[in-house]
Amino acid sequence: MKTIGWSADPAFPGTVAVNNGLQMDGSAAVVLNFSGTFYATFGMNMNVAAYVAGVQRGPTSTFAVTAYSNVVRSGSIPFSVNAGEVVDLYAWCANAFTVTVRAGTAWSVVPG
């Protein structure tokens, strides 16, 4: 499930938010870092991954969540991008009816 509600950080004037993703201004090996609070209706593994044009880039970061609980997690996902591509953050559980990325969760794409 594509996460939504993101905006670019004004402290980084080169960052452009496009349709809830971050547009890359150059081609490079990068790392997507995420940190924040995640919630699912069932206890199981939560998955987080980077996608470009609907195709996963790099590995999936997986961590355990407890049913009906907020869990604070962070991780890093290495992959490559081309200039102009828009990177989206996806989060999902295999059997959860509801997956929520709570307010205050942040993610960034930095040179890797």
C-alpha positions as a Markdown table, in Angstrom:
| # | Residue | x | y | z |
|---|---|---|---|---|
| 1 | Met | 0.0 | 0.0 | 0.0 |
| 2 | Lys | 1.5 | 3.3 | -1.1 |
| 3 | Thr | 1.9 | 5.7 | 1.9 |
| 4 | Ile | 0.3 | 9.1 | 1.4 |
| 5 | Gly | 0.3 | 12.5 | 3.0 |
| 6 | Trp | 4.0 | 13.4 | 2.5 |
| 7 | Ser | 5.5 | 16.8 | 1.7 |
| 8 | Ala | 8.9 | 18.0 | 0.9 |
| 9 | Asp | 11.1 | 19.4 | 3.7 |
| 10 | Pro | 11.6 | 23.2 | 3.0 |
| 11 | Ala | 15.0 | 22.9 | 4.7 |
| 12 | Phe | 16.1 | 21.1 | 1.5 |
| 13 | Pro | 15.2 | 23.4 | -1.4 |
| 14 | Gly | 16.1 | 20.8 | -4.1 |
| 15 | Thr | 13.5 | 18.3 | -2.8 |
| 16 | Val | 10.4 | 18.0 | -4.8 |
| 17 | Ala | 7.3 | 16.1 | -3.6 |
| 18 | Val | 5.3 | 14.6 | -6.5 |
| 19 | Asn | 2.1 | 12.6 | -5.9 |
| 20 | Asn | 3.3 | 11.7 | -2.3 |
| 21 | Gly | 6.7 | 10.6 | -3.5 |
| 22 | Leu | 10.1 | 12.3 | -3.7 |
| 23 | Gln | 11.5 | 13.2 | -7.2 |
| 24 | Met | 15.2 | 12.5 | -7.7 |
| 25 | Asp | 17.3 | 15.3 | -9.1 |
| 26 | Gly | 20.2 | 13.0 | -10.2 |
| 27 | Ser | 21.1 | 9.4 | -10.9 |
| 28 | Ala | 22.9 | 7.6 | -8.0 |
| 29 | Ala | 23.1 | 4.7 | -5.6 |
| 30 | Val | 20.9 | 5.9 | -2.7 |
| 31 | Val | 19.5 | 4.8 | 0.7 |
| 32 | Leu | 15.9 | 5.3 | 1.7 |
| 33 | Asn | 15.9 | 5.9 | 5.5 |
| 34 | Phe | 12.6 | 5.7 | 7.4 |
| 35 | Ser | 11.8 | 6.2 | 11.1 |
| 36 | Gly | 8.5 | 6.4 | 12.8 |
| 37 | Thr | 5.4 | 4.8 | 14.2 |
| 38 | Phe | 3.5 | 2.0 | 12.5 |
| 39 | Tyr | 0.2 | 0.3 | 13.3 |
| 40 | Ala | -1.6 | -2.8 | 12.1 |
| 41 | Thr | -4.8 | -4.5 | 13.2 |
| 42 | Phe | -3.1 | -7.9 | 13.5 |
| 43 | Gly | 0.2 | -9.0 | 15.1 |
| 44 | Met | 2.5 | -10.1 | 12.3 |
| 45 | Asn | 5.3 | -8.8 | 10.1 |
| 46 | Met | 5.2 | -5.3 | 8.6 |
| 47 | Asn | 7.0 | -4.7 | 5.3 |
| 48 | Val | 8.4 | -1.4 | 4.1 |
| 49 | Ala | 9.9 | -0.9 | 0.6 |
| 50 | Ala | 10.9 | 1.7 | -2.0 |
| 51 | Tyr | 9.0 | 1.7 | -5.3 |
| 52 | Val | 9.6 | 3.6 | -8.5 |
| 53 | Ala | 6.8 | 3.6 | -11.2 |
| 54 | Gly | 5.1 | 0.8 | -9.4 |
| 55 | Val | 8.2 | -1.5 | -9.3 |
| 56 | Gln | 10.0 | -2.3 | -6.1 |
| 57 | Arg | 13.6 | -1.2 | -5.9 |
| 58 | Gly | 16.0 | -2.7 | -3.4 |
| 59 | Pro | 15.1 | -5.1 | -0.6 |
| 60 | Thr | 12.1 | -5.2 | 1.7 |
| 61 | Ser | 12.6 | -4.1 | 5.3 |
| 62 | Thr | 10.5 | -6.4 | 7.5 |
| 63 | Phe | 9.8 | -6.0 | 11.2 |
| 64 | Ala | 7.3 | -7.4 | 13.8 |
| 65 | Val | 4.3 | -5.6 | 15.0 |
| 66 | Thr | 1.9 | -6.4 | 17.8 |
| 67 | Ala | -1.9 | -6.5 | 17.2 |
| 68 | Tyr | -3.6 | -3.1 | 17.8 |
| 69 | Ser | -0.3 | -1.5 | 19.0 |
| 70 | Asn | 1.8 | 1.3 | 17.8 |
| 71 | Val | 5.4 | 0.3 | 17.2 |
| 72 | Val | 8.3 | 2.6 | 16.6 |
| 73 | Arg | 10.7 | 1.3 | 13.9 |
| 74 | Ser | 13.4 | 2.5 | 11.6 |
| 75 | Gly | 15.4 | 1.1 | 8.8 |
| 76 | Ser | 17.4 | 1.7 | 5.6 |
| 77 | Ile | 16.9 | 0.4 | 2.1 |
| 78 | Pro | 19.7 | 0.7 | -0.5 |
| 79 | Phe | 18.8 | 0.9 | -4.2 |
| 80 | Ser | 19.6 | 2.9 | -7.4 |
| 81 | Val | 17.6 | 5.7 | -9.1 |
| 82 | Asn | 17.8 | 7.8 | -12.2 |
| 83 | Ala | 17.3 | 11.5 | -12.5 |
| 84 | Gly | 13.6 | 12.5 | -12.6 |
| 85 | Glu | 12.3 | 9.2 | -11.1 |
| 86 | Val | 9.8 | 9.5 | -8.2 |
| 87 | Val | 10.5 | 7.3 | -5.2 |
| 88 | Asp | 7.4 | 6.1 | -3.2 |
| 89 | Leu | 7.4 | 4.5 | 0.2 |
| 90 | Tyr | 5.1 | 1.4 | 0.5 |
| 91 | Ala | 4.1 | -0.3 | 3.8 |
| 92 | Trp | 2.0 | -3.5 | 4.1 |
| 93 | Cys | 1.2 | -6.6 | 6.2 |
| 94 | Ala | 0.2 | -9.9 | 4.5 |
| 95 | Asn | -3.2 | -10.2 | 6.3 |
| 96 | Ala | -3.9 | -6.9 | 7.9 |
| 97 | Phe | -7.1 | -5.0 | 7.2 |
| 98 | Thr | -5.5 | -1.8 | 8.3 |
| 99 | Val | -2.0 | -0.6 | 8.0 |
| 100 | Thr | -1.2 | 2.9 | 9.3 |
| 101 | Val | 1.9 | 5.0 | 9.2 |
| 102 | Arg | 1.4 | 7.4 | 12.0 |
| 103 | Ala | 1.9 | 11.2 | 11.9 |
| 104 | Gly | 5.5 | 12.2 | 12.6 |
| 105 | Thr | 7.0 | 9.3 | 10.6 |
| 106 | Ala | 9.8 | 10.6 | 8.4 |
| 107 | Trp | 11.7 | 9.2 | 5.4 |
| 108 | Ser | 14.5 | 10.5 | 3.3 |
| 109 | Val | 16.5 | 9.4 | 0.3 |
| 110 | Val | 20.3 | 10.1 | 0.6 |
| 111 | Pro | 23.4 | 9.2 | -1.4 |
| 112 | Gly | 24.4 | 5.7 | -0.7 |
